[in-house]
């Protein structure tokens, strides 16, 4: 759960010159569950152990971790070299394929646009994405030198290619030419 540390008063060490307790600025921090793997690498002085800390919870964090076996519905399904033939080349309807990589910023920028297009053209166009890091031979076969690259296939043949993070209107006009 998240907390805000409002202040921390540190009691001065007995051997130091007498000073008033120190006040720190406000900090925003996450309150972590204790982990037995992590221990302090030093022993705190008695004065430090007796320091007072005040805090208050401003909101409780939600567990947002996604289990590897749980899949979130995304309109553009991933494909691999193993299912390329059956899903793209043998498809009875036109297919849009995005060649991408997880480290590519522009690729991540156009994912929402491709999801919208997949929903908009559902039933008329199948949409997939191929990770070029996981399927390099397919990317090489089609001459992918820059990502993101979007290719549209019809009847097992490449019909058009769009390179780069382009606006939705560019992709829409390319799709409309094929349909």
Residue pairs with C-beta under 8 A, 6 or more apart in sequence:
1 30
1 31
1 57
1 59
1 60
1 61
2 28
2 29
2 30
2 31
2 57
2 58
2 59
2 60
2 61
3 29
3 30
3 31
3 55
3 56
3 57
3 58
4 26
4 27
4 28
4 29
4 55
4 56
4 58
5 24
5 26
5 27
5 29
5 53
5 54
5 55
6 26
6 54
6 55
6 56
7 23
7 24
7 26
7 54
8 22
8 23
8 24
8 51
8 52
8 53
8 54
9 21
9 22
9 23
9 51
9 52
10 21
10 22
10 47
10 48
10 51
11 21
11 47
11 50
11 51
11 52
12 18
12 19
12 21
12 47
13 45
13 47
14 47
30 61
31 55
31 57
66 72
74 115
75 114
75 115
75 116
75 118
75 119
75 122
75 127
76 98
76 111
76 114
76 115
76 118
76 127
76 128
76 129
77 127
77 128
77 129
78 128
78 129
78 130
78 131
79 87
79 88
79 97
79 128
79 129
79 130
80 130
80 131
80 134
80 135
81 135
81 137
81 138
84 130
84 135
84 138
87 95
87 126
87 128
88 95
88 97
88 128
88 153
88 156
89 153
89 156
90 156
91 126
91 153
91 156
93 124
93 125
93 126
94 124
94 125
94 126
94 152
94 153
94 154
94 159
94 175
94 178
94 179
95 125
95 126
95 127
95 128
95 152
95 153
95 154
96 114
96 117
96 118
96 125
96 126
96 127
96 128
96 150
96 151
96 152
96 153
96 175
97 127
97 128
97 129
97 130
97 150
97 151
97 152
97 153
98 107
98 110
98 111
98 114
98 127
98 128
98 129
98 130
98 148
98 149
98 150
99 129
99 130
99 132
99 139
99 142
99 144
99 147
99 148
99 149
99 150
99 151
100 107
100 111
100 129
100 130
100 131
100 132
100 147
100 148
101 107
101 131
101 132
101 133
101 147
102 131
102 133
103 133
104 147
104 148
106 147
106 148
106 164
106 165
107 147
107 148
107 165
109 165
110 148
110 150
110 165
110 166
111 129
113 167
113 168
113 171
114 127
114 129
114 150
114 171
116 168
117 125
117 127
117 168
117 171
117 172
117 175
118 125
118 127
121 127
121 175
121 179
124 179
125 175
125 179
130 138
130 139
132 139
132 144
132 147
142 151
142 158
146 163
146 164
148 163
148 164
148 165
149 161
149 162
149 163
149 164
150 161
150 162
150 163
150 171
150 174
151 158
151 160
151 161
151 162
152 158
152 159
152 160
152 161
152 174
152 175
152 178
153 159
154 178
159 178
160 174
160 177
160 178
162 170
162 171
162 174
